[in-house]
Amino acid sequence: MRIVDYETNRSLNDVEIVLTPDEISDLSAYLQKLSESPCIGRVYLSELRGSRLEREVTVSVDPHSRRVYATCPMLPAKAAS
């Protein structure tokens, strides 16, 4: 697992994410789909205010995971670690 601050591109050691029950349900469904189809690459849980993005959590699959490498033909032909 790697947690990254997009603005600084720095790794974070710990975070707390506070979600409503509906957001938990949405994120759970997104993660289930990502687990079943890792070639999707990433999913987003976003909070919009009008047309403005207020907050967003992005969860992506480690492209070097052996499972992802084995199931996603568009990855480069180098050995996964």
C-alpha positions, 0 to 999 in steps of 0.5 A: 500500500502506498498513500500519496498526496497529489499536491506534493507527490509525497508519501503519507504514513497514515490518514483517516478517511471519514465517510457517510454510510452511502459513501462507504457503500459506493466505495465498497462497490467500486473496490469490488469491481476493481478487484474483479477487473484489475485492468480498470486500473483505478476508481474514484470516490468524488465529492462535487459541489456544483461542477467543482470538485471538492474532494476525491479519493483515488484507489489504484491497483499496483501495476506491478502486482503479479495478478494484475500483470497476468490479467492485463495484456496492455502492460509492458512485457517486463517481469512483474515484481 
